[in-house]
Amino acid sequence: MAERELRARVCVVGSGPAGLMLAFLLARQGVEVVLLEKHADFFRDFRGDTIHPSTLDVLDELGLGEAIASLPGRREPGVAVSFDDGTYRVGDFTRLPKPHNYLLILPQWDFLDLLAAEAAKLPGFTLLRSTEAVDVLRDSNGRVTGVAAVGPDGGAVRVYAELTVACDGRSSVIREKLGLVPVDFGAPMDVLWFRMSREPGDPEGLLGRVGPGAILIMIDRHDYYQCGYVIPKGGYARLQAEGLDGFRRRVAGLAPMVAHRVGEISSWDQLHLLTVQVNRLETWHVPGALCIGDAAHAMSPVGGVGVNLAVQDAVATARLLGSRLRAGRLRTEDLDLVRKRRMFPTRVTQRAQRIAQSRLVGAVLRADAPIKAPGALKLFQRFPALQALPARLVGRGIRPEHIS
């Protein structure tokens, strides 16, 4: 098998929301980009499905508003969570400024396919699928000069680039090879993702159900629910020891409306474990390489903001570095502009997630008695205008980015 060699101004590793958005934005500026993706396509379930208002704003600014609106998504005005003492609205997105005063629930593969199709129209964009990055390349001074990868036929692929950007997620190979180690803040939970059929007359939208020792999230995907069953950290083995019948009873207890359907869960293989991490790098770059998205900061699923933070990182990176890359005058110290811009929203968002994990999620997972709604939710119910606060924090985020 012959070795393949490519050269570009930038090599982006990982074509999730951060990687694809960054590669697209740089190619729009005339920067030659090679994007490496280890899978053959984007069809991987149980990924982040929420497209937030600030991301929809970016898509509008890119002229992709109509394209994203034509995809089979669902516009959600808010999130309802059921406790033993009633159902409460957590946030009301209709109170945000128009036109994007809603959450768009859309399978991530549709979002990524759209970005990839638009990027493919640009002459400076190259996407290598089924190509897995395994190491970084360095010069004699230790500066990163590109990426070593394995292609679809098992042959070696080398991409030489002025800048390598790690967008390969919370288990980033590139981050490891760079010697960057994130600070871990821990999390009290993990999540089991699975599917459950949806019948006519079932509730629509985003649903949350809270009970003693567990939380069930149900995302309406038209003909089925994507379900997330929140368990105590490291608790999967204990759950398996109870048997599949025990798990079915747990799901039925939290969501009686699907009790007659829990038999659809016929094997543990249908459940996909997400090991929740909350961490971040204090240093995001080394000479010749930069980390963004989950490679720089793994977010908790609380609030479903991971995709939004990744996209915002990409927008900021392209705006701050694009002209320097195009002119061939990128300096190592320029890379730190991205961390300086994006660290504040990362810290604030993670802090809010950690508070929610500790005071709400952790308390629920430790409980063995019926769970009542916390006082804050009851206050939101009494004064609906307050529901704009969590909607803004989740939907717009801290320091939203825009296309220059």
Buried (B, 14 or more C-beta within 10 A) or exposed (E): EEEBEBEBBBBBBBBBBBBBBBBBBBBBBBBBBBBBBBEEEBEEBBBBBBBBBBBBBBBBBBEBBEBBBEBEBBBBBBBBBBBEEEBBBBBBBEBBEEEBBBBBBBBBBBBBBBBBEBBEEBEBBBBBBBBBBBBBBBEEEEEBBBBBBBBEEEEBBBBBBBBBBBBBBBEBBBBBBBEBEBEEBEBBBBBBBBBBEBEEEBBEBBBBBBBBBBBBBBBBBEEBBBBBBBBBBEBBEEBEEEEBEEBBBBBBBBBEBBBEBBEBBEEBEBBBBBEBBBBBBEBBBBBBBBBBBBBBBBBBBBBBBBBBBBBBBBBBBBBBBBBBBBEEEBEEEBBBBBBEBBBEBBEBBBEBBBEBBEEBBBEBBEBEEEBEBBEBBBEBBEEEEBBBBBBBBBBBBBBBBEBE
